[in-house]
Amino acid sequence: MASKRIIPLLNRVLVKRVEMDKKTAGGLLLPGAKDSREAVVLAVGPGTVNMDGKKVDMSLKEGDKVLLPDFGGTEITDSEKTKLLLFREDDILAKLE
């Protein structure tokens, strides 16, 4: 059964990597090109609760551009066969402006 919408829980963030050109301006293919570390936030969870029992809101929102670590996150595929990543908010390195 394919899911129609993915809604992150707690402090999870659903992102999609920004596609990088794997060709030069002259049309040469770059075989060793790595995936981009930049991503766009597609959805965020409601936040989490700290040790004192107080709600901690998310600092990211849909549409934000973020910098991802080289490794980590959970790779998932949506109903349209798009590769997405699910990270905890504190695993994301930075928000890009």
Accessible surface in RSA format (square Angstrom, percent):
REM  Atomic radii and reference values for relative SASA: ProtOr
REM  Chains: A
REM  Algorithm: Lee & Richards
REM  Probe-radius: 1.40
REM  Slices: 20
REM RES _ NUM      All-atoms   Total-Side   Main-Chain    Non-polar    All polar
REM                ABS   REL    ABS   REL    ABS   REL    ABS   REL    ABS   REL
RES MET A   1   244.17 126.4 153.47 101.6  90.70 215.9 131.26 111.6 112.90 149.6
RES ALA A   2    72.84  67.0  44.19  68.2  28.65  65.2  52.81  74.4  20.03  53.1
RES SER A   3    59.82  50.5  45.91  61.3  13.91  32.0  42.59  90.7  17.23  24.1
RES LYS A   4   200.71  97.9 166.13 101.9  34.59  82.4 111.27 100.2  89.44  95.3
RES ARG A   5   175.71  73.8 151.91  77.4  23.80  56.7  59.96  81.9 115.75  70.1
RES ILE A   6    42.19  24.0  30.61  22.8  11.58  27.9  33.67  24.2   8.52  23.1
RES ILE A   7   111.41  63.4  92.83  69.2  18.58  44.8  93.07  67.0  18.34  49.8
RES PRO A   8     4.44   3.2   0.40   0.4   4.04  14.7   3.74   3.1   0.70   4.4
RES LEU A   9   129.51  72.1 127.49  91.2   2.02   5.1 127.49  89.5   2.02   5.4
RES LEU A  10    99.04  55.2  97.56  69.8   1.49   3.7  97.56  68.5   1.49   4.0
RES ASN A  11    25.14  17.3  25.14  24.3   0.00   0.0   3.17   7.6  21.98  21.2
RES ARG A  12    63.51  26.7  63.51  32.4   0.00   0.0   6.99   9.6  56.52  34.3
RES VAL A  13     0.00   0.0   0.00   0.0   0.00   0.0   0.00   0.0   0.00   0.0
RES LEU A  14     7.37   4.1   7.37   5.3   0.00   0.0   7.37   5.2   0.00   0.0
RES VAL A  15     0.00   0.0   0.00   0.0   0.00   0.0   0.00   0.0   0.00   0.0
RES LYS A  16    82.79  40.4  81.95  50.3   0.84   2.0  31.77  28.6  51.02  54.3
RES ARG A  17    59.45  25.0  54.53  27.8   4.92  11.7  23.36  31.9  36.08  21.9
RES VAL A  18    54.46  35.8  47.16  42.7   7.29  17.6  52.64  45.7   1.82   4.9
RES GLU A  19   145.30  83.4 120.96  91.5  24.35  58.0  58.95 114.0  86.36  70.5
RES MET A  20    95.44  49.4  78.21  51.8  17.23  41.0  72.87  62.0  22.57  29.9
RES ASP A  21   122.07  85.5 104.16 103.7  17.92  42.4  24.05  56.6  98.03  97.8
RES LYS A  22    88.36  43.1  82.36  50.5   6.01  14.3  48.02  43.2  40.34  43.0
RES LYS A  23   126.48  61.7 115.32  70.8  11.16  26.6  59.19  53.3  67.29  71.7
RES THR A  24    52.98  37.7  38.58  39.1  14.41  34.3  44.67  60.0   8.31  12.6
RES ALA A  25   122.05 112.2  69.53 107.3  52.53 119.5  82.79 116.6  39.26 104.0
RES GLY A  26    74.70  92.1   0.00   N/A  74.70  92.1  38.96 106.9  35.74  80.0
RES GLY A  27    45.75  56.4   0.00   N/A  45.75  56.4  26.27  72.1  19.48  43.6
RES LEU A  28   128.81  71.7 127.41  91.2   1.40   3.5 128.81  90.5   0.00   0.0
RES LEU A  29   119.71  66.7 101.62  72.7  18.09  45.5 101.62  71.4  18.09  48.7
RES LEU A  30    77.59  43.2  74.21  53.1   3.38   8.5  74.30  52.2   3.29   8.9
RES PRO A  31   131.82  96.1  94.48  86.1  37.34 135.7 102.13  84.3  29.69 184.5
RES GLY A  32    67.89  83.7   0.00   N/A  67.89  83.7  44.14 121.1  23.75  53.2
RES ALA A  33    32.65  30.0   5.32   8.2  27.34  62.2  15.83  22.3  16.82  44.6
RES LYS A  34   141.42  69.0 130.03  79.8  11.39  27.1 101.13  91.0  40.29  42.9
RES ASP A  35    89.24  62.5  74.08  73.7  15.17  35.9  15.05  35.4  74.19  74.0
RES SER A  36    10.82   9.1   6.10   8.1   4.72  10.9   2.35   5.0   8.47  11.9
RES ARG A  37    90.91  38.2  85.97  43.8   4.94  11.8  29.98  41.0  60.94  36.9
RES GLU A  38    73.93  42.4  73.93  55.9   0.00   0.0   9.62  18.6  64.31  52.5
RES ALA A  39     0.05   0.0   0.00   0.0   0.05   0.1   0.00   0.0   0.05   0.1
RES VAL A  40    46.12  30.4  46.12  41.8   0.00   0.0  46.12  40.1   0.00   0.0
RES VAL A  41     1.83   1.2   0.00   0.0   1.83   4.4   0.00   0.0   1.83   5.0
RES LEU A  42    70.52  39.3  55.57  39.8  14.95  37.6  58.20  40.9  12.32  33.1
RES ALA A  43    13.69  12.6  13.69  21.1   0.00   0.0  13.69  19.3   0.00   0.0
RES VAL A  44    40.17  26.4  23.40  21.2  16.77  40.4  23.40  20.3  16.77  45.5
RES GLY A  45     4.25   5.2   0.00   N/A   4.25   5.2   0.93   2.6   3.32   7.4
RES PRO A  46    84.38  61.5  66.91  61.0  17.47  63.5  79.64  65.8   4.74  29.5
RES GLY A  47     5.01   6.2   0.00   N/A   5.01   6.2   0.57   1.6   4.44   9.9
RES THR A  48    45.88  32.6  44.04  44.6   1.84   4.4  25.68  34.5  20.21  30.5
RES VAL A  49    94.72  62.3  73.64  66.7  21.08  50.8  73.64  64.0  21.08  57.2
RES ASN A  50    62.05  42.8  45.86  44.3  16.19  39.0  29.72  71.5  32.34  31.3
RES MET A  51   198.41 102.7 161.98 107.2  36.43  86.7 134.26 114.1  64.15  85.0
RES ASP A  52   117.40  82.2  83.60  83.2  33.79  79.9  20.05  47.2  97.35  97.1
RES GLY A  53    54.05  66.7   0.00   N/A  54.05  66.7  25.68  70.5  28.37  63.5
RES LYS A  54   140.00  68.3 135.45  83.1   4.55  10.8  84.46  76.0  55.54  59.2
RES LYS A  55   131.16  64.0 101.02  62.0  30.14  71.8  69.50  62.6  61.66  65.7
RES VAL A  56    66.87  44.0  62.57  56.6   4.30  10.4  65.90  57.3   0.97   2.6
RES ASP A  57   102.31  71.7  85.52  85.1  16.79  39.7  29.94  70.5  72.37  72.2
RES MET A  58    31.95  16.5   8.70   5.8  23.25  55.4   7.14   6.1  24.81  32.9
RES SER A  59    88.10  74.4  62.34  83.2  25.75  59.3  55.43 118.0  32.66  45.8
RES LEU A  60    15.09   8.4   9.48   6.8   5.60  14.1  10.06   7.1   5.02  13.5
RES LYS A  61   125.09  61.0 124.96  76.7   0.12   0.3  99.85  89.9  25.24  26.9
RES GLU A  62   106.77  61.3  88.58  67.0  18.19  43.3  24.83  48.0  81.94  66.9
RES GLY A  63    52.19  64.4   0.00   N/A  52.19  64.4  30.82  84.6  21.37  47.9
RES ASP A  64    12.98   9.1   8.23   8.2   4.75  11.2   4.73  11.1   8.25   8.2
RES LYS A  65   111.98  54.6 109.34  67.1   2.64   6.3  52.57  47.3  59.41  63.3
RES VAL A  66     0.00   0.0   0.00   0.0   0.00   0.0   0.00   0.0   0.00   0.0
RES LEU A  67    52.20  29.1  52.20  37.3   0.00   0.0  52.20  36.7   0.00   0.0
RES LEU A  68     0.00   0.0   0.00   0.0   0.00   0.0   0.00   0.0   0.00   0.0
RES PRO A  69    25.06  18.3  23.80  21.7   1.26   4.6  24.52  20.2   0.54   3.3
RES ASP A  70    72.65  50.9  48.78  48.6  23.87  56.4  12.61  29.7  60.04  59.9
RES PHE A  71   179.92  90.0 164.37 101.8  15.55  40.5 169.95 103.0   9.97  28.5
RES GLY A  72    53.05  65.4   0.00   N/A  53.05  65.4  32.89  90.3  20.16  45.1
RES GLY A  73    40.09  49.4   0.00   N/A  40.09  49.4   6.72  18.4  33.38  74.7
RES THR A  74    81.14  57.7  77.35  78.4   3.78   9.0  47.29  63.5  33.84  51.2
RES GLU A  75   108.41  62.2  82.54  62.4  25.87  61.6  24.63  47.6  83.78  68.4
RES ILE A  76    46.35  26.4  40.49  30.2   5.86  14.1  46.35  33.4   0.00   0.0
RES THR A  77    74.82  53.2  48.22  48.9  26.60  63.4  27.18  36.5  47.63  72.0
RES ASP A  78    33.57  23.5  28.57  28.4   5.00  11.8  10.80  25.4  22.77  22.7
RES SER A  79    55.60  47.0  28.41  37.9  27.19  62.6  18.00  38.3  37.60  52.7
RES GLU A  80   140.24  80.5 114.29  86.5  25.95  61.8  44.41  85.9  95.83  78.2
RES LYS A  81   169.07  82.5 148.18  90.9  20.89  49.7  94.65  85.2  74.42  79.3
RES THR A  82    35.51  25.3  30.04  30.5   5.47  13.0  18.83  25.3  16.68  25.2
RES LYS A  83   144.46  70.5 130.56  80.1  13.90  33.1  77.74  70.0  66.72  71.1
RES LEU A  84     7.09   4.0   6.59   4.7   0.50   1.3   7.09   5.0   0.00   0.0
RES LEU A  85    17.75   9.9  17.75  12.7   0.00   0.0  17.75  12.5   0.00   0.0
RES LEU A  86    42.35  23.6  37.60  26.9   4.76  12.0  37.60  26.4   4.76  12.8
RES PHE A  87     4.15   2.1   1.24   0.8   2.91   7.6   4.15   2.5   0.00   0.0
RES ARG A  88   109.24  45.9 107.13  54.6   2.11   5.0  23.11  31.6  86.13  52.2
RES GLU A  89    33.93  19.5  29.40  22.2   4.53  10.8  11.44  22.1  22.49  18.4
RES ASP A  90   114.90  80.5  79.64  79.3  35.26  83.4  45.97 108.2  68.93  68.7
RES ASP A  91    68.15  47.7  59.91  59.6   8.23  19.5  13.66  32.1  54.49  54.3
RES ILE A  92    19.99  11.4   3.96   2.9  16.03  38.6   3.96   2.9  16.03  43.5
RES LEU A  93    96.23  53.6  63.90  45.7  32.33  81.3  67.07  47.1  29.16  78.5
RES ALA A  94    43.14  39.7  31.41  48.5  11.72  26.7  43.14  60.7   0.00   0.0
RES LYS A  95    90.48  44.1  64.82  39.8  25.66  61.1  36.25  32.6  54.22  57.8
RES LEU A  96    57.78  32.2  48.43  34.6   9.36  23.5  50.14  35.2   7.64  20.6
RES GLU A  97   202.33 116.2 119.31  90.3  83.03 197.7  81.39 157.4 120.94  98.7
END  Absolute sums over single chains surface
CHAIN  1 A     7313.2       5672.3       1640.9       4177.7       3135.4
END  Absolute sums over all chains
TOTAL          7313.2       5672.3       1640.9       4177.7       3135.4
